[in-house]
Amino acid sequence: DDVWSRGFGSADISAGIPVNNSTLFAIGSVTKSFTMVLLSILLTEKKLDWTAKVMDILGPEYGFVDDYRTRESTLKDLLSHRTGLDGLEIGVISGYPKSVTREELCKKISFLPAQRAFRDGTTYNNYMYMLLGQVAEKLGGDTWENLMTSRVFRPIGMTSSRILQEPFELFKGDVARPYMMINGQFVLGTQEIYKISPLEASGAILSNGVDMAKYIRFNLNMGKTDNGTQLLDPKLLMESYTDISEYTGQQYRAITRPTFPVSDIHLGYGQGWIVGNYNGYKKVWHSGTVISYKTLAWMFPELRIGILGTSNGPAIDVQQADALTTILYHIIDRLLGFTPWINVTNVCTFPKPWQEEISMGYGPGETERVLQNAQEYTGYYDNNMLTGIKLEKDNESNTRLKFTMGHLKGNLYSTPHQDRFLMEFLSPAELYRPYMDQNNVTMKFNVSFERKNNEVATMQMYFNKVPLNFIKRGHLQPKIDTLSSGKKRLFDVLQWLKYIVLLTLTTDLL
């Protein structure tokens, strides 16, 4: 097999170190296919398949928001993002304290709210891959990190690839540094926000061109290594390359005729891979984003062709994704013998001249009102699945509050409606820029407060389709955050029985 691998640009601008094919990049969600491969190896050994029930493997300490999902969810459901559970993107962005372990957070999955019906299309969810990492640990008897190294990297010959453990690892050695562009200049990224733990199984692999060529070839060879060792049942990979969960409302640019000269159709999500069709050829692919890092991995199984592109800046999501995408379009057309439709005349204007850029104007905020008693909102608010939010009085404004949520900092702007605010991310720059329009106006999210006995008790954040509830400290209900949904219901029943018994005793005494 022919392999061409080359690096361009800078790995470390200040030190003048160029990128080469051994430079490591954070490949983000391309990690998901590695977790699928690891599970394939373990399932082959255990003589199981993708229909294995998740909770049969994990046990009664784990569960989902309802009995049906807890009872019926299979490995296939989690791998194909069709559980219908909310992806809690805000949790991935804000991060988690170092003290939060994977096992601990996995046992809180029962608090993850449902966004749609079970098996009703794709709801992208990094937490499901975190849980799959826990499944791998149960099946393999070791940590996901050790299993990935010993059962996947080593047999395939990926000698340089490793798991990102701490953010500082991206800022030293043979790793391309993360950069963002500010005022036309490349600036080194904010170190602490690159902490992926405890979600490593969804996006924490560091790899390079040499190793990824071996990995893509391993996939194209249906699980066979370069030395001829068959690591897994090929049927498990074949199922992963099949669209299982239909895409509904996904934010991918539609490249279809007659608007464009070609069609690149996304059919659905498989298992760790997105399945589509480019100009009549089956395309199995995935993207990966870790803030400033962007990766695209494309495979054409029938043609035994694979392409990988990865970059370490400029942390402007759409432009960075388009740049990689257009490069890969040009390469695949050349490999297929087509005249490339992406060329020097349009590569820098894409999607023009075929399509205008979609305007995402968010418009101005609402009229702010003076907060007569800002102090009633201040304090710490807890959520069972997310990092808590700290609200403080803004000493420079009587109409707004300041918030901190893990890595995120910003403002809550008052509105004409009492107890309703607008939340805006203000730092760090890498985390708020994806929510900024072309006029540098940042998207704002609705936040509302509810009162109990005329005191602020809870806060609801409307970051996605499902409102997220945070309880102000001092108004907390009994915490049962490590109990599965079944145990929670038992707890609730016992609580009601206690009240009924107390009520009966009181009545008898009367």
HUBEL-V142785 format. One record per pair of residues at least 12 apart in sequence whose ideal C-beta (glycine too) atoms are under 10 Angstrom apart, sorted by the first residue. I is the first residue (numbers start at 1). J is the second residue. If there is no record, write none. Layout:
i: [I;I]
j: [J;J]
//
This chain:
i: [1;1;1;1;1;1;1;1;3;3;3;3;3;3;3;3;4;4;4;4;4;5;5;5;5;5;5;5;5;5;5;6;6;6;6;7;7;7;7;7;7;7;7;7;7;8;8;8;9;9;9;9;9;9;10;10;10;10;10;10;10;11;11;11;11;11;11;11;11;11;12;12;12;12;12;12;12;12;12;12;13;13;13;13;13;13;13;14;14;14;15;17;17;17;18;19;19;19;19;19;19;20;20;20;20;21;21;21;21;21;21;22;22;22;22;22;22;23;23;23;23;23;23;23;23;23;24;24;24;24;24;24;24;24;24;24;24;24;24;24;24;24;24;25;25;25;25;25;25;25;25;25;25;25;25;25;25;25;25;25;25;25;26;26;26;26;26;26;26;26;26;26;26;26;26;26;26;26;26;26;26;26;26;26;26;27;27;27;27;27;27;27;27;27;27;27;27;27;27;27;27;27;27;27;27;27;27;27;28;28;28;28;28;28;28;28;28;28;28;28;28;28;28;29;29;29;29;29;29;29;29;29;29;29;29;29;29;30;30;30;30;30;30;30;30;30;30;30;30;30;30;30;30;30;31;31;31;31;31;31;31;31;31;31;31;31;31;31;31;31;31;31;31;31;31;32;32;32;32;32;32;32;32;32;32;32;32;32;32;32;33;33;33;33;33;33;33;33;33;33;33;33;33;33;33;33;33;34;34;34;34;34;34;34;34;34;34;34;34;34;34;34;35;35;35;35;35;35;35;35;35;35;35;35;35;35;35;35;35;35;35;36;36;36;36;36;36;36;36;36;36;36;36;36;36;37;37;37;37;37;37;37;37;37;37;37;37;37;37;37;38;38;38;38;38;38;38;38;38;38;38;38;38;38;38;39;39;39;39;39;39;39;39;39;39;39;39;39;39;39;39;39;40;40;40;40;40;40;40;40;40;40;40;40;40;40;41;41;41;41;41;41;41;41;41;41;41;41;42;42;42;42;42;42;42;42;42;42;42;43;43;43;43;43;43;43;44;44;44;44;44;44;44;44;45;45;45;45;45;46;46;47;48;48;48;49;49;49;49;49;49;49;50;50;50;50;50;50;50;50;50;50;50;50;50;51;51;51;51;51;52;52;52;52;52;53;53;53;53;53;53;53;54;54;54;54;54;54;54;54;54;54;54;54;54;54;54;54;54;55;55;55;55;55;55;55;55;55;56;56;57;57;57;57;57;57;58;58;58;58;58;58;58;58;58;59;59;60;60;60;61;61;61;61;61;61;61;62;62;62;62;62;62;62;62;62;62;62;62;62;63;63;63;63;63;63;63;63;63;63;63;64;64;64;64;64;64;64;64;64;64;64;64;64;65;65;65;65;65;65;65;65;65;65;65;65;66;66;66;66;66;67;67;67;68;68;69;69;69;69;69;69;69;69;69;69;70;70;70;70;70;71;72;72;73;73;73;73;73;74;75;75;75;75;76;76;76;76;76;76;76;77;77;77;77;77;78;78;78;78;78;78;78;78;78;79;79;79;79;79;79;79;79;79;79;79;79;80;80;80;80;80;80;80;80;80;80;80;80;80;80;80;80;81;81;81;81;81;81;81;81;81;81;81;81;81;81;81;82;82;82;82;82;82;82;82;82;82;82;82;82;82;82;83;83;83;83;83;83;83;83;83;83;83;83;83;83;84;84;84;84;84;84;84;84;84;84;84;84;85;85;85;85;85;85;85;85;85;85;85;85;86;86;86;86;86;86;86;86;86;86;86;86;86;86;87;87;87;87;87;87;87;87;87;87;88;88;88;88;88;88;88;88;88;88;88;88;88;88;89;89;89;89;89;90;90;90;90;90;90;90;90;90;90;90;90;90;90;91;91;91;91;91;91;91;91;91;91;91;91;91;92;92;92;92;92;92;92;92;93;93;93;93;93;93;93;93;93;93;93;93;93;93;94;94;94;94;94;94;94;94;94;94;94;94;95;95;95;95;95;95;95;95;95;95;95;95;95;95;96;96;96;96;96;96;96;96;96;96;97;97;97;97;97;98;98;98;98;100;100;100;101;101;102;102;102;102;102;102;102;102;102;102;102;102;102;103;103;103;103;104;104;104;105;105;105;105;105;105;105;105;106;106;106;106;106;106;106;106;106;107;107;107;107;107;107;108;108;108;108;108;108;108;108;108;109;109;109;109;109;109;109;109;110;110;110;110;110;110;110;110;110;110;110;111;111;111;111;111;111;111;111;111;111;112;112;112;112;112;112;112;113;113;113;113;113;113;113;114;115;115;115;116;116;116;116;119;119;120;120;120;121;121;121;121;121;121;121;121;122;122;122;122;122;122;122;122;122;122;122;123;123;123;123;123;123;123;124;124;124;124;124;125;126;126;126;126;126;127;127;127;127;128;128;129;129;129;129;129;129;130;130;130;130;130;130;130;130;130;131;131;132;132;132;132;132;133;133;133;133;133;133;133;133;133;134;134;135;136;136;136;137;143;143;144;144;144;144;144;145;145;145;145;145;145;145;146;148;148;148;148;148;148;148;149;149;149;151;151;152;152;152;152;152;153;153;153;153;153;155;155;155;155;155;155;156;156;156;156;156;156;156;156;156;156;156;156;156;157;157;157;157;157;157;157;157;157;158;158;158;158;158;158;158;158;158;158;159;159;159;159;160;160;160;160;160;160;160;161;161;161;161;161;161;161;161;161;162;162;162;162;162;162;163;163;163;163;163;163;163;164;164;164;164;164;164;164;164;164;164;165;165;165;165;165;165;166;166;166;166;166;166;167;167;167;167;167;167;167;167;167;168;168;168;168;169;169;170;170;170;170;170;170;170;170;170;171;171;171;171;174;174;175;175;175;176;176;176;176;176;176;176;176;177;177;177;177;178;178;178;178;178;178;178;178;178;178;178;178;178;179;179;179;179;179;179;179;179;180;180;180;180;180;180;180;180;180;180;180;181;181;181;181;181;181;181;181;181;182;182;182;182;184;185;186;186;186;186;186;187;187;187;187;187;188;188;189;189;189;189;189;189;189;189;189;189;190;190;190;190;190;190;190;190;190;192;192;192;193;193;193;193;193;193;193;193;193;194;194;194;194;194;194;195;195;196;203;203;203;203;203;204;205;205;205;206;206;207;207;207;208;208;209;209;209;212;212;212;212;212;213;213;214;215;215;215;216;216;216;216;216;216;216;216;217;217;217;218;218;218;218;219;219;219;219;219;219;219;219;219;220;220;220;220;220;220;220;220;220;220;221;221;221;222;222;222;222;222;222;222;223;223;223;223;236;237;237;237;237;237;237;238;238;239;239;240;240;240;240;240;240;241;241;241;241;241;241;241;241;241;242;242;242;242;242;242;242;242;243;243;243;243;243;243;243;243;243;243;243;244;244;244;244;244;245;245;245;245;245;246;246;246;246;247;247;247;247;247;247;247;248;249;250;250;250;250;252;252;252;252;252;252;253;253;253;253;253;253;253;253;253;254;254;254;255;255;255;255;255;255;255;255;257;258;259;259;259;260;260;260;260;260;261;261;261;261;261;262;262;262;262;262;262;262;262;262;263;263;263;263;263;264;264;264;264;264;264;264;264;264;265;265;265;265;266;266;267;267;269;270;270;272;272;273;273;273;273;274;274;274;276;278;278;278;278;278;278;278;279;279;279;279;279;280;281;281;281;281;281;281;281;282;282;282;282;282;283;283;283;283;283;283;283;283;284;284;284;284;284;284;285;285;285;285;285;285;285;286;286;287;287;287;288;289;289;289;289;289;290;291;291;291;291;291;291;291;291;292;292;292;292;292;292;292;292;293;293;293;293;293;293;294;294;294;294;294;294;294;294;294;294;294;294;294;294;294;295;295;295;295;295;296;296;296;296;296;296;296;296;296;297;297;297;298;298;298;298;298;300;300;300;303;303;303;305;305;305;305;307;307;307;307;307;307;308;308;309;309;309;309;309;309;309;310;311;311;311;314;315;315;315;315;315;316;316;316;316;317;317;317;317;317;318;318;318;318;318;318;319;322;322;322;322;322;322;323;323;323;325;325;325;326;326;326;326;326;326;326;326;326;326;327;327;328;329;329;329;329;330;330;330;330;341;357;358;359;359;359;360;360;360;360;360;360;360;361;361;361;361;362;362;362;362;362;362;362;362;363;363;363;363;364;364;365;365;365;365;365;365;365;365;366;366;366;366;366;366;366;366;366;367;367;367;367;367;368;368;368;368;368;368;368;368;368;368;369;369;369;369;369;369;369;369;370;370;370;370;371;371;371;371;371;371;371;371;371;371;371;372;372;373;374;374;374;374;374;374;374;374;374;374;374;374;375;375;375;376;376;376;376;376;376;376;377;377;377;377;377;377;377;377;377;377;377;377;377;377;378;378;378;378;378;378;378;378;379;379;379;379;379;379;379;379;380;380;380;380;380;380;381;381;381;381;381;381;381;381;381;381;381;381;381;381;382;382;382;382;382;382;382;382;382;383;383;383;383;383;383;383;383;384;384;384;384;384;384;384;385;385;386;386;386;386;386;386;386;387;387;387;387;387;388;388;388;388;388;388;389;389;389;389;389;389;389;389;389;389;389;389;389;390;390;390;390;390;390;391;391;391;391;391;391;391;391;391;391;391;392;392;394;394;394;397;397;397;398;399;399;399;399;399;399;400;400;400;400;400;400;401;401;401;401;401;402;403;403;403;403;403;403;403;403;404;405;405;405;405;406;407;407;407;407;407;408;408;408;408;408;408;408;409;409;409;409;409;409;410;410;410;410;410;410;410;410;410;410;411;411;411;411;411;412;412;412;412;412;412;413;413;415;415;415;417;418;418;418;419;419;419;419;419;419;419;419;420;420;420;420;420;421;421;421;421;421;421;421;421;422;422;422;422;422;423;423;423;423;423;423;423;423;423;424;424;424;424;424;425;425;425;425;426;445;445;445;445;446;446;446;446;446;447;447;447;447;447;447;447;447;448;448;448;448;449;449;450;450;450;450;451;452;452;453;455;455;455;456;456;456;457;457;457;457;457;458;458;458;458;458;459;459;478;478;480]
j: [213;216;217;220;221;226;304;306;21;209;210;213;214;216;217;306;21;209;213;307;331;20;21;22;208;209;210;211;212;213;308;19;20;21;209;19;20;21;22;23;25;176;208;209;310;20;311;327;23;176;179;311;312;313;23;176;177;179;186;312;313;23;24;25;173;174;175;176;177;312;171;172;173;174;175;176;177;179;188;312;177;179;185;186;187;188;313;177;186;188;177;174;176;177;176;176;208;209;310;311;312;174;208;209;210;208;209;210;211;212;213;160;174;208;209;210;211;160;174;175;176;208;209;210;310;312;160;161;162;164;169;170;173;174;175;176;205;206;207;208;209;211;310;170;175;176;178;205;206;207;208;209;212;288;290;293;294;295;308;310;311;312;164;169;170;175;176;178;194;196;203;204;205;206;207;288;289;290;291;292;293;294;295;310;312;161;164;203;204;205;206;207;208;211;212;215;286;287;288;289;290;293;294;295;296;297;308;310;196;202;203;204;205;286;287;288;289;290;291;293;294;295;310;124;126;129;202;203;205;272;286;287;288;289;290;295;297;203;205;207;212;215;272;273;285;286;287;288;289;295;296;297;308;310;126;129;133;148;163;164;196;199;200;201;202;203;204;205;206;207;272;286;288;290;295;79;81;126;128;129;132;201;202;203;205;271;272;273;286;288;79;205;215;216;219;237;240;270;271;272;273;284;285;286;288;297;299;144;148;152;153;156;158;161;163;201;203;204;205;207;215;272;78;79;129;130;132;133;135;136;144;147;148;152;200;201;202;203;205;271;272;50;75;79;129;132;136;236;237;239;240;270;271;272;273;148;151;152;156;215;218;219;223;231;232;236;237;240;271;272;132;133;135;136;139;140;144;147;148;151;152;153;201;231;232;52;75;78;79;132;133;135;136;139;140;147;201;232;236;240;271;272;75;152;223;231;232;233;234;235;236;237;239;240;271;272;136;139;140;147;151;152;155;223;231;232;233;236;57;135;136;137;138;139;140;141;147;151;232;75;135;136;139;232;233;236;223;230;231;232;233;234;235;236;139;140;151;232;233;139;140;233;75;139;236;74;75;76;233;235;236;239;74;75;76;77;78;79;80;235;236;239;240;244;271;74;75;76;77;239;74;75;76;135;139;70;71;72;73;74;75;77;69;70;71;72;73;74;75;76;77;78;83;109;128;131;132;134;135;69;70;71;72;73;74;135;484;486;71;74;75;134;135;136;138;139;106;107;109;131;134;135;137;138;484;138;484;484;486;487;103;106;107;482;483;484;487;103;106;107;108;109;110;131;134;135;138;484;485;486;107;109;110;111;483;484;485;486;487;488;489;83;84;85;109;110;111;112;114;118;128;131;484;485;83;84;85;86;109;110;111;112;113;114;485;488;110;114;118;485;489;485;486;489;117;118;83;84;85;109;110;112;114;118;119;485;109;110;484;485;486;486;118;119;85;118;119;128;131;119;132;135;236;271;119;239;240;244;245;270;271;118;119;128;244;245;125;127;128;129;130;131;132;135;271;128;129;132;239;240;244;245;269;270;271;272;273;119;122;128;239;240;242;243;244;245;246;268;269;270;271;272;273;121;122;123;124;125;126;128;129;244;245;247;268;269;270;271;116;117;118;119;120;121;122;123;125;128;244;245;246;268;269;109;112;114;115;116;118;119;120;123;125;127;128;131;245;113;114;115;116;117;118;119;120;121;122;123;125;109;112;113;114;115;116;118;123;125;127;128;466;112;113;114;115;116;123;125;127;385;463;464;465;466;468;112;115;123;124;125;126;127;128;464;466;111;112;113;115;125;126;127;383;385;386;463;464;466;468;124;125;126;463;464;383;386;387;389;405;406;408;423;425;445;461;463;464;468;105;112;126;127;199;383;385;386;387;405;406;463;468;125;126;127;130;196;199;202;203;193;291;387;405;406;407;408;425;430;431;432;434;435;463;193;386;387;388;389;404;405;406;407;408;425;431;167;192;193;194;195;196;197;199;387;405;406;407;408;431;195;196;197;198;199;385;386;387;406;407;195;197;387;388;406;166;195;197;198;197;198;387;197;198;130;131;133;134;137;143;144;145;197;198;199;200;201;134;137;198;482;198;481;482;127;130;131;134;197;198;199;385;127;130;131;132;133;134;135;137;198;131;134;481;482;483;484;127;383;384;385;386;481;482;483;484;127;128;130;131;134;385;484;485;384;385;480;481;482;483;484;485;486;487;488;383;384;385;386;469;480;481;483;485;488;125;127;128;131;384;385;466;385;464;465;466;467;468;469;466;464;465;466;248;249;465;466;244;245;245;246;248;245;246;247;248;249;250;268;269;243;244;245;246;247;248;249;250;268;269;274;245;248;249;250;269;464;465;245;247;250;251;269;202;196;199;201;202;203;198;199;202;385;201;202;199;200;201;202;203;272;144;196;197;198;199;200;201;202;203;201;202;144;201;202;271;272;145;147;148;198;199;200;201;202;204;198;201;201;148;151;201;201;163;200;163;198;200;201;204;162;163;164;165;200;201;204;163;161;162;163;200;201;204;205;161;162;163;231;232;205;215;218;231;232;205;207;211;214;215;218;225;226;227;229;231;211;214;215;217;218;219;223;224;225;226;227;229;231;210;211;214;215;217;218;225;226;227;205;207;208;210;211;212;213;214;215;218;208;210;211;214;174;206;207;208;209;210;211;205;206;207;208;210;211;212;214;215;175;204;205;206;207;211;196;197;200;201;204;205;206;194;195;196;197;200;203;204;205;206;290;195;196;197;200;204;206;191;192;194;195;196;197;189;190;191;192;193;194;195;196;197;191;192;194;195;194;206;189;191;194;206;290;291;292;293;312;188;189;191;194;206;208;206;208;312;206;208;292;293;310;311;312;313;189;292;312;313;190;191;193;194;290;291;292;293;312;313;314;315;430;292;293;311;312;313;314;315;430;291;292;312;313;314;315;316;428;429;430;433;292;313;314;315;316;319;320;429;433;314;315;429;433;314;314;292;312;313;314;315;313;314;315;429;430;292;313;290;291;292;293;312;313;315;428;429;430;291;292;315;407;427;428;429;430;431;406;407;428;290;291;292;406;407;408;428;430;431;290;291;292;293;407;430;406;407;290;288;289;290;293;295;290;288;290;295;290;293;295;308;310;308;310;308;309;310;295;297;306;308;310;306;308;226;297;306;308;297;298;299;304;305;306;307;308;299;304;306;231;232;237;306;237;240;241;273;284;297;299;301;306;237;284;299;300;301;302;303;304;305;306;234;237;304;234;235;236;237;238;241;301;235;236;237;238;271;270;271;272;273;284;301;270;301;270;271;270;271;272;273;275;284;270;271;272;273;275;282;284;299;301;267;268;270;271;273;275;282;284;266;267;268;269;270;273;274;275;276;277;284;268;269;270;271;275;268;269;270;271;275;266;267;268;269;266;267;268;269;274;275;276;268;465;266;268;269;274;264;266;274;276;287;321;266;318;321;322;325;350;351;355;358;266;351;355;276;278;325;329;341;351;354;355;279;354;351;354;355;341;350;351;354;355;279;339;341;342;354;278;279;280;329;333;338;341;342;354;276;277;278;279;280;276;277;278;279;283;285;325;329;332;277;278;279;283;283;285;282;283;286;284;286;284;286;285;286;297;299;286;287;298;298;298;300;328;329;332;333;336;332;333;336;338;341;336;300;301;302;303;305;332;336;299;300;301;302;303;298;299;300;301;302;303;305;332;297;298;299;300;301;306;297;298;299;300;306;307;328;298;299;321;324;325;310;315;317;320;321;434;312;313;315;317;428;430;431;433;434;311;312;313;314;315;316;320;430;310;311;312;313;315;320;309;310;311;312;313;314;315;316;317;319;320;321;323;324;325;308;309;310;311;324;308;309;310;311;321;324;325;327;328;309;310;328;325;328;329;331;332;332;335;336;332;335;336;331;332;335;336;327;328;329;331;332;335;324;328;323;324;325;326;327;328;331;324;323;324;327;433;429;430;431;433;434;430;433;434;436;430;433;434;435;436;351;357;358;360;434;438;350;347;348;349;350;351;357;347;348;350;342;350;351;340;341;342;343;346;347;348;349;350;351;342;347;342;341;342;347;350;342;343;344;347;354;438;438;437;438;439;435;436;437;438;439;441;443;437;438;439;441;435;436;437;439;441;442;443;444;437;439;441;444;441;444;413;414;415;422;424;441;442;444;413;414;415;416;417;420;421;422;444;399;413;414;415;416;397;398;399;400;413;414;415;416;421;422;398;399;413;414;415;416;417;418;397;398;399;414;393;394;397;398;399;400;401;412;414;418;421;398;418;456;391;392;393;394;395;397;398;399;400;401;412;414;392;393;456;419;449;451;454;455;456;472;391;392;393;401;403;412;414;419;421;447;449;456;459;472;390;391;392;393;401;402;456;472;391;392;456;459;472;473;474;475;404;470;471;472;473;474;403;405;449;456;457;458;459;461;469;470;471;472;473;475;469;470;471;472;473;475;476;479;481;405;459;461;468;469;470;471;481;469;470;471;479;480;481;482;468;481;405;406;461;463;468;469;470;404;405;406;407;408;404;405;406;470;471;473;403;404;405;406;408;412;423;447;459;461;468;470;472;402;403;404;405;406;409;403;404;405;412;421;447;449;456;459;470;472;404;412;411;412;413;411;413;414;414;411;412;413;414;415;421;412;413;414;421;422;424;413;414;421;423;447;426;421;423;424;425;426;447;459;461;427;423;425;461;470;431;425;427;428;430;431;423;425;426;427;428;431;432;425;426;427;428;431;432;423;424;425;426;427;431;432;442;444;445;423;424;425;426;444;424;444;445;447;449;459;444;447;446;447;448;448;448;449;451;447;448;449;450;451;456;459;460;446;447;448;449;460;444;445;446;447;448;449;459;461;443;444;445;446;447;443;444;445;446;447;459;461;462;463;441;442;443;444;445;442;443;444;445;442;461;462;463;464;460;461;462;463;467;459;460;461;462;463;467;468;470;460;461;462;467;470;472;469;471;472;475;475;472;475;475;472;474;475;472;474;475;471;472;474;475;476;470;471;472;475;477;471;472;491;495;492]
//
